[in-house]
Amino acid sequence: TCFFSLSGCPRATFAGKKGKLSGDEILNTKFKTSDVLENDEEIKQLNKEISELNESNSEMEAAMVKLQSQISTMEKNLKNIEEENKIIEEQNEALFLELSGLSQALIQSLANIRLPHMVRNFDA
């Protein structure tokens, strides 16, 4: 190990030669002030877009909850209507049977009626 300076240390010299970079490479690999500012603006823009997406997602979720509530209400209404229709169908069937019975009774009573014999004297 070297205790005094890295410049005199053989390990540091070897490491420096092994990983030696040119001045342009150093400038390209290090962040420049303009890069930091650009990145800061990009981060601000991304944060703004994230906020807008979160707001949009919240609105969509609220709309979805509202839609689910409306669907649930419509399903309940449909179930009630189906039950009412079933009751109406049963009533209609009962009325049809009653009408059928009355119709049969009327036909039978008419069949038993004897009409007086009419004289067919068209010439008279």
C-alpha positions as CSV (number, residue, x, y, z in Angstrom):
1,T,0.0,0.0,0.0
2,C,1.1,3.6,-0.6
3,F,0.8,6.1,2.2
4,F,2.0,9.4,0.6
5,S,0.4,10.2,-2.7
6,L,-1.3,8.3,-5.5
7,S,1.1,9.7,-8.1
8,G,4.1,7.9,-6.6
9,C,2.2,4.7,-6.0
10,P,2.8,1.9,-8.5
11,R,-0.7,0.6,-8.1
12,A,-2.3,4.0,-8.7
13,T,-0.1,4.5,-11.8
14,F,-1.0,1.1,-13.2
15,A,-4.7,1.7,-12.5
16,G,-4.4,5.2,-14.1
17,K,-2.7,3.7,-17.2
18,K,-5.2,0.9,-17.4
19,G,-8.2,3.2,-17.2
20,K,-6.7,6.3,-18.9
21,L,-9.2,8.5,-20.7
22,S,-8.6,11.4,-23.1
23,G,-9.8,14.8,-22.2
24,D,-12.7,14.6,-24.7
25,E,-13.8,11.2,-23.2
26,I,-13.7,12.7,-19.8
27,L,-15.9,15.6,-20.9
28,N,-18.3,13.2,-22.7
29,T,-18.6,10.9,-19.7
30,K,-19.0,13.6,-17.0
31,F,-22.2,15.5,-16.8
32,K,-22.0,19.0,-18.2
33,T,-24.0,21.8,-16.6
34,S,-26.2,22.0,-19.7
35,D,-26.9,18.3,-19.4
36,V,-28.0,18.7,-15.8
37,L,-30.3,21.6,-16.7
38,E,-31.8,19.6,-19.6
39,N,-32.2,16.6,-17.4
40,D,-33.8,18.8,-14.7
41,E,-36.3,20.2,-17.3
42,E,-37.0,16.7,-18.6
43,I,-37.6,15.5,-15.0
44,K,-40.0,18.5,-14.5
45,Q,-41.8,17.6,-17.7
46,L,-42.0,13.9,-16.7
47,N,-43.3,14.9,-13.3
48,K,-45.9,17.1,-14.9
49,E,-47.0,14.3,-17.3
50,I,-47.1,11.9,-14.3
51,S,-49.3,14.3,-12.4
52,E,-51.6,14.7,-15.4
53,L,-51.8,10.9,-15.8
54,N,-52.6,10.5,-12.1
55,E,-55.3,13.1,-12.4
56,S,-56.7,11.4,-15.5
57,N,-56.6,8.0,-13.8
58,S,-58.5,9.4,-10.8
59,E,-61.1,10.9,-13.1
60,M,-61.4,7.6,-15.0
61,E,-61.7,5.7,-11.7
62,A,-64.5,8.0,-10.5
63,A,-66.3,7.6,-13.8
64,M,-65.9,3.8,-13.5
65,V,-67.4,3.8,-10.0
66,K,-70.3,6.0,-11.2
67,L,-70.8,3.7,-14.2
68,Q,-70.8,0.6,-12.0
69,S,-73.3,2.2,-9.7
70,Q,-75.6,3.0,-12.7
71,I,-75.2,-0.5,-14.0
72,S,-76.1,-1.9,-10.6
73,T,-79.2,0.3,-10.4
74,M,-80.2,-0.7,-13.9
75,E,-79.8,-4.4,-13.0
76,K,-82.0,-4.0,-10.0
77,N,-84.6,-2.1,-12.1
78,L,-84.5,-4.9,-14.7
79,K,-85.0,-7.5,-12.1
80,N,-88.0,-5.6,-10.7
81,I,-89.5,-5.3,-14.2
82,E,-89.0,-9.0,-14.8
83,E,-90.8,-9.8,-11.6
84,E,-93.6,-7.4,-12.5
85,N,-93.8,-9.0,-16.0
86,K,-94.0,-12.4,-14.5
87,I,-96.9,-11.4,-12.2
88,I,-98.7,-9.7,-15.2
89,E,-98.2,-12.9,-17.3
90,E,-99.7,-15.0,-14.5
91,Q,-102.7,-12.6,-14.2
92,N,-103.1,-12.6,-18.0
93,E,-103.1,-16.4,-18.0
94,A,-105.7,-16.5,-15.2
95,L,-107.9,-13.9,-17.1
96,F,-107.5,-16.0,-20.3
97,L,-108.7,-19.1,-18.5
98,E,-111.6,-17.2,-17.0
99,L,-112.5,-15.8,-20.4
100,S,-112.2,-19.2,-22.0
101,G,-114.6,-20.6,-19.4
102,L,-117.1,-17.8,-19.9
103,S,-116.9,-18.3,-23.7
104,Q,-117.6,-22.0,-23.3
105,A,-120.5,-21.3,-21.0
106,L,-122.0,-18.7,-23.4
107,I,-121.7,-21.1,-26.3
108,Q,-123.4,-23.9,-24.3
109,S,-126.2,-21.6,-23.2
110,L,-126.8,-20.4,-26.7
111,A,-126.9,-23.9,-28.0
112,N,-129.7,-24.7,-25.6
113,I,-131.9,-21.8,-26.6
114,R,-134.7,-22.8,-28.9
115,L,-135.7,-20.2,-31.3
116,P,-139.4,-20.0,-32.2
117,H,-140.2,-21.4,-35.6
118,M,-140.4,-18.7,-38.0
119,V,-142.9,-19.0,-40.9
120,R,-141.2,-18.7,-44.1
121,N,-143.7,-17.1,-46.1
122,F,-141.8,-14.6,-48.2
123,D,-144.6,-14.5,-50.7
124,A,-147.1,-13.3,-48.2
